[in-house]
Amino acid sequence: MLWRMLSGAKIASGGGSATGVQLNGSAISSGTYIYNNSNTANTLTVSGTGNVTIYLWGAAGGNGSYSAGGASGAGGYAQGVISLQAGTTYYVYVGEGGKGPTTASFGDGGLGGWPNGGYGTRGDASGAGGGGMTMLSKATFSTGMSDSNILLIAGGGGGSTGYFGQAGAGGGTTGQNGSGSITGGSQSAGGTYNGSKLQGGNATGSRTSGTDDGGGGGGGFYGGGGGTSDAYPGAGGSGYYNSSLITSQVLTQGTGTTAPDPNSLLLSGYASGRTDVGGSPANGNNGLAYITF
């Protein structure tokens, strides 16, 4: 199931008057969760132009497991009021959690979470992938898409290695740095190493050979940096709002393994990071979205 209605939820002020709201071609009510759609975009349409309030959480990074020496980064948070236009298709990309490495030591690095987390790299403390961003847009995703088609982004968290410290959480205006000065994405640049526009940084080295063993950077408006040798975790990707299309906007950076939840809407098992468990690589938690109108 890709969506769920919640009655009696505590929600922030805002929202409005959109009518005939459909998610993936089916009518929904105000107070509906939107989940990762098997790594494809969800679609939103309205028959009557009007406001909705949307809440987004980026996905968490995956966990490496060389030891219990670190933790993956949580997803960031974004919220805003949008006037959805009748006749326009909107897209909700709900990020996938970063993948854990195939084995704790000298396994292939974990893949980045869909749609744009960076991958981890191989070594004695193989790194996990960064989490994917969660995005509302009015065009299909590509790394070269125009900013004018992006409405709102919550950044993904960085992947860990199970060896060195805390991966950075997603943004927020900026993504959180990972341990070892691996930098988060900002509003104008990707993080060090290898973060770029709409793409989390791949860790240095090779995913399938070598010894660099870094964690992947989280996806975002600008991606968080990927980790480097020796076993540095990834950083968080940045969030974003389009000031021409979004009002009452909120961008909040996560803190370590904790995803922001200012309105007590985040469901258990989504967006939060985890402490590494020695010998047990793990995939990160997916992101989440929620809509009211």
Secondary structure as GFF3:
##gff-version 3
##sequence-region A 1 293
A	DSSP	beta_strand	3	5	.	.	.	ID=ss1
A	DSSP	beta_strand	22	23	.	.	.	ID=ss2
A	DSSP	beta_strand	26	27	.	.	.	ID=ss3
A	DSSP	beta_strand	32	34	.	.	.	ID=ss4
A	DSSP	beta_strand	42	45	.	.	.	ID=ss5
A	DSSP	beta_strand	50	57	.	.	.	ID=ss6
A	DSSP	beta_strand	70	71	.	.	.	ID=ss7
A	DSSP	beta_strand	77	84	.	.	.	ID=ss8
A	DSSP	beta_strand	90	93	.	.	.	ID=ss9
A	DSSP	beta_strand	134	137	.	.	.	ID=ss10
A	DSSP	three_ten_helix	147	149	.	.	.	ID=ss11
A	DSSP	beta_strand	150	154	.	.	.	ID=ss12
A	DSSP	beta_strand	165	166	.	.	.	ID=ss13
A	DSSP	beta_strand	240	241	.	.	.	ID=ss14
A	DSSP	beta_strand	246	252	.	.	.	ID=ss15
A	DSSP	beta_strand	288	292	.	.	.	ID=ss16
###
